[in-house]
Amino acid sequence: MSATQPTQSHHILISLGSNVDRQRYTQAGITALSTHLNNIKLSSTYESEAVGFAGAPFYNLVMSAYTTLDIAEVGRLFKEIEHQNGRLKTDKKFAPRTLDIDLLTYDDVICVEPVVLPRPEIEYHAFVLEPLAELVPTIVHPNTNKSYAQLWAEFDQPEQKLWIVDLTWRVK
């Protein structure tokens, strides 16, 4: 008889964005994620102009959650949820999208496979960094050894404009 190993829970930070039917797809993404993840907390919702292409403004937010899935399984889950919500594999990097879900961090893991962690855009996109600084200000970025609040305080904020939108999302 073998002993059963306890399943370890991992803290993950996730970015979620949409610029196509934004309220519908943002809620759909939150609902789908909440069926697979635990102890979800959400930042405020930020609206920002599209970055890298001309398009409708985005809603962006950051989620803090816990999972027993490994990094590759989390990535597959996010792609499946995006696909179920109309995102096509052929979507270009800089294009309108119904739903964009990215794993920003997985505990304090630093890796390049199966995905690059922590995600590089944490340090250069206001629509990722400001919600992180709001939601988890004291958590330290694994590469910089600075808190998200400190990274946001040092960020060139006037360069990228975003604003909080007063929306409330349902989390299961």
C-alpha positions as a Markdown table, in Angstrom:
| # | Residue | x | y | z |
|---|---|---|---|---|
| 1 | Met | 0.0 | 0.0 | 0.0 |
| 2 | Ser | 1.5 | 3.3 | -1.0 |
| 3 | Ala | 1.0 | 6.6 | 0.8 |
| 4 | Thr | -0.9 | 9.3 | -1.0 |
| 5 | Gln | 1.0 | 12.5 | -1.5 |
| 6 | Pro | -0.9 | 15.6 | -0.5 |
| 7 | Thr | -1.6 | 17.9 | -3.5 |
| 8 | Gln | 0.3 | 21.2 | -3.2 |
| 9 | Ser | -1.5 | 24.4 | -4.0 |
| 10 | His | 0.3 | 27.0 | -6.1 |
| 11 | His | -0.3 | 30.7 | -6.0 |
| 12 | Ile | -0.7 | 32.1 | -9.5 |
| 13 | Leu | -1.2 | 35.6 | -10.9 |
| 14 | Ile | -3.2 | 35.9 | -14.1 |
| 15 | Ser | -3.9 | 38.7 | -16.5 |
| 16 | Leu | -7.3 | 38.8 | -18.3 |
| 17 | Gly | -8.2 | 41.1 | -21.1 |
| 18 | Ser | -10.8 | 41.6 | -23.8 |
| 19 | Asn | -11.7 | 44.2 | -26.4 |
| 20 | Val | -14.5 | 42.4 | -28.2 |
| 21 | Asp | -17.9 | 42.4 | -26.4 |
| 22 | Arg | -15.8 | 43.2 | -23.3 |
| 23 | Gln | -18.3 | 42.7 | -20.5 |
| 24 | Arg | -19.6 | 39.4 | -21.8 |
| 25 | Tyr | -16.2 | 37.9 | -22.4 |
| 26 | Thr | -14.5 | 39.2 | -19.3 |
| 27 | Gln | -17.3 | 37.7 | -17.2 |
| 28 | Ala | -17.2 | 34.5 | -19.2 |
| 29 | Gly | -13.4 | 34.2 | -18.5 |
| 30 | Ile | -13.8 | 34.9 | -14.8 |
| 31 | Thr | -16.6 | 32.4 | -14.5 |
| 32 | Ala | -14.7 | 29.7 | -16.4 |
| 33 | Leu | -11.5 | 30.3 | -14.3 |
| 34 | Ser | -13.4 | 30.2 | -11.1 |
| 35 | Thr | -14.6 | 26.6 | -11.8 |
| 36 | His | -11.0 | 25.5 | -11.9 |
| 37 | Leu | -9.1 | 27.7 | -9.5 |
| 38 | Asn | -9.5 | 28.5 | -5.8 |
| 39 | Asn | -9.5 | 31.6 | -3.6 |
| 40 | Ile | -9.8 | 34.0 | -6.5 |
| 41 | Lys | -9.3 | 37.7 | -5.9 |
| 42 | Leu | -9.7 | 40.3 | -8.6 |
| 43 | Ser | -8.1 | 43.7 | -9.2 |
| 44 | Ser | -10.2 | 46.6 | -10.3 |
| 45 | Thr | -11.0 | 46.6 | -14.0 |
| 46 | Tyr | -8.9 | 48.9 | -16.1 |
| 47 | Glu | -9.7 | 50.3 | -19.5 |
| 48 | Ser | -6.9 | 51.1 | -21.9 |
| 49 | Glu | -6.3 | 51.8 | -25.5 |
| 50 | Ala | -5.2 | 48.9 | -27.6 |
| 51 | Val | -1.4 | 48.5 | -27.6 |
| 52 | Gly | 0.4 | 47.6 | -30.8 |
| 53 | Phe | -2.6 | 48.0 | -33.2 |
| 54 | Ala | -5.5 | 50.2 | -33.9 |
| 55 | Gly | -8.6 | 48.7 | -32.2 |
| 56 | Ala | -11.3 | 49.1 | -29.6 |
| 57 | Pro | -10.2 | 49.8 | -26.0 |
| 58 | Phe | -9.5 | 46.8 | -23.7 |
| 59 | Tyr | -10.8 | 45.8 | -20.3 |
| 60 | Asn | -7.9 | 44.4 | -18.3 |
| 61 | Leu | -7.7 | 43.0 | -14.8 |
| 62 | Val | -5.4 | 40.8 | -12.8 |
| 63 | Met | -6.5 | 37.7 | -10.8 |
| 64 | Ser | -4.8 | 36.1 | -7.8 |
| 65 | Ala | -5.7 | 32.4 | -7.4 |
| 66 | Tyr | -4.5 | 29.0 | -6.2 |
| 67 | Thr | -4.3 | 25.8 | -8.2 |
| 68 | Thr | -3.0 | 22.2 | -7.9 |
| 69 | Leu | -2.4 | 22.2 | -11.7 |
| 70 | Asp | 1.2 | 22.3 | -13.0 |
| 71 | Ile | 2.4 | 25.1 | -15.2 |
| 72 | Ala | 1.7 | 23.3 | -18.5 |
| 73 | Glu | -1.8 | 22.3 | -17.3 |
| 74 | Val | -2.6 | 25.9 | -16.4 |
| 75 | Gly | -1.5 | 27.0 | -19.9 |
| 76 | Arg | -3.7 | 24.4 | -21.5 |
| 77 | Leu | -6.6 | 25.4 | -19.4 |
| 78 | Phe | -6.2 | 29.1 | -20.3 |
| 79 | Lys | -6.0 | 28.2 | -24.1 |
| 80 | Glu | -9.1 | 26.0 | -23.8 |
| 81 | Ile | -11.1 | 28.8 | -22.1 |
| 82 | Glu | -10.0 | 31.3 | -24.7 |
| 83 | His | -11.0 | 28.9 | -27.5 |
| 84 | Gln | -14.4 | 28.2 | -25.9 |
| 85 | Asn | -14.9 | 32.0 | -25.9 |
| 86 | Gly | -14.2 | 32.5 | -29.6 |
| 87 | Arg | -10.5 | 33.1 | -29.6 |
| 88 | Leu | -8.9 | 31.5 | -32.6 |
| 89 | Lys | -5.4 | 30.0 | -32.7 |
| 90 | Thr | -4.7 | 32.1 | -35.8 |
| 91 | Asp | -5.3 | 35.4 | -33.9 |
| 92 | Lys | -2.2 | 37.6 | -34.3 |
| 93 | Lys | -0.3 | 38.9 | -31.3 |
| 94 | Phe | -1.6 | 42.5 | -31.8 |
| 95 | Ala | -5.2 | 42.1 | -32.8 |
| 96 | Pro | -8.7 | 42.4 | -31.4 |
| 97 | Arg | -9.6 | 39.5 | -29.1 |
| 98 | Thr | -12.6 | 38.1 | -27.3 |
| 99 | Leu | -10.5 | 36.9 | -24.4 |
| 100 | Asp | -6.8 | 36.9 | -23.6 |
| 101 | Ile | -5.7 | 35.0 | -20.5 |
| 102 | Asp | -2.0 | 34.9 | -19.5 |
| 103 | Leu | -0.2 | 33.3 | -16.6 |
| 104 | Leu | 1.9 | 36.0 | -15.1 |
| 105 | Thr | 3.5 | 34.1 | -12.3 |
| 106 | Tyr | 3.4 | 30.7 | -10.7 |
| 107 | Asp | 4.7 | 30.8 | -7.1 |
| 108 | Asp | 8.2 | 32.3 | -7.5 |
| 109 | Val | 9.1 | 30.0 | -10.5 |
| 110 | Ile | 11.5 | 31.5 | -13.1 |
| 111 | Cys | 11.5 | 29.5 | -16.3 |
| 112 | Val | 11.3 | 29.6 | -20.1 |
| 113 | Glu | 9.4 | 26.3 | -20.7 |
| 114 | Pro | 6.6 | 25.5 | -21.0 |
| 115 | Val | 6.1 | 29.3 | -20.9 |
| 116 | Val | 8.2 | 32.2 | -19.9 |
| 117 | Leu | 7.7 | 33.1 | -16.2 |
| 118 | Pro | 7.4 | 35.6 | -14.9 |
| 119 | Arg | 5.8 | 37.1 | -18.0 |
| 120 | Pro | 8.0 | 39.9 | -19.3 |
| 121 | Glu | 5.1 | 42.3 | -19.9 |
| 122 | Ile | 4.7 | 42.7 | -16.2 |
| 123 | Glu | 7.5 | 45.2 | -16.4 |
| 124 | Tyr | 6.5 | 47.2 | -19.4 |
| 125 | His | 2.7 | 47.2 | -19.7 |
| 126 | Ala | 0.8 | 49.5 | -17.4 |
| 127 | Phe | -2.4 | 47.5 | -17.9 |
| 128 | Val | -0.6 | 44.5 | -16.2 |
| 129 | Leu | 1.6 | 46.3 | -13.6 |
| 130 | Glu | -0.9 | 48.7 | -12.2 |
| 131 | Pro | -3.5 | 46.0 | -11.4 |
| 132 | Leu | -0.8 | 43.9 | -9.9 |
| 133 | Ala | 0.3 | 46.8 | -7.7 |
| 134 | Glu | -3.2 | 47.3 | -6.6 |
| 135 | Leu | -4.1 | 43.6 | -5.9 |
| 136 | Val | -0.8 | 42.3 | -4.5 |
| 137 | Pro | 1.3 | 45.3 | -3.7 |
| 138 | Thr | 3.7 | 43.6 | -1.3 |
| 139 | Ile | 4.4 | 40.5 | -3.4 |
| 140 | Val | 7.9 | 40.5 | -4.8 |
| 141 | His | 8.6 | 40.0 | -8.6 |
| 142 | Pro | 10.8 | 36.9 | -8.8 |
| 143 | Asn | 13.3 | 38.6 | -11.3 |
| 144 | Thr | 13.6 | 42.1 | -10.0 |
| 145 | Asn | 13.3 | 41.4 | -6.2 |
| 146 | Lys | 11.1 | 44.5 | -6.0 |
| 147 | Ser | 7.4 | 44.6 | -4.9 |
| 148 | Tyr | 4.8 | 45.2 | -7.5 |
| 149 | Ala | 4.0 | 48.5 | -5.6 |
| 150 | Gln | 7.6 | 49.5 | -6.0 |
| 151 | Leu | 7.8 | 48.6 | -9.6 |
| 152 | Trp | 4.6 | 50.6 | -10.3 |
| 153 | Ala | 6.0 | 53.6 | -8.4 |
| 154 | Glu | 9.1 | 53.5 | -10.6 |
| 155 | Phe | 7.1 | 52.9 | -13.9 |
| 156 | Asp | 6.9 | 55.7 | -16.6 |
| 157 | Gln | 3.1 | 56.1 | -16.0 |
| 158 | Pro | 2.3 | 59.0 | -18.3 |
| 159 | Glu | 3.5 | 56.9 | -21.3 |
| 160 | Gln | 0.6 | 54.4 | -21.1 |
| 161 | Lys | -2.9 | 55.8 | -20.2 |
| 162 | Leu | -5.5 | 53.6 | -18.4 |
| 163 | Trp | -8.3 | 54.3 | -16.1 |
| 164 | Ile | -10.5 | 52.3 | -13.7 |
| 165 | Val | -13.9 | 51.2 | -14.9 |
| 166 | Asp | -16.6 | 50.7 | -12.2 |
| 167 | Leu | -17.6 | 47.1 | -12.9 |
| 168 | Thr | -18.4 | 44.2 | -10.5 |
| 169 | Trp | -17.8 | 40.7 | -11.6 |
| 170 | Arg | -19.3 | 37.5 | -10.3 |
| 171 | Val | -16.9 | 34.9 | -9.0 |
| 172 | Lys | -18.3 | 31.4 | -8.2 |
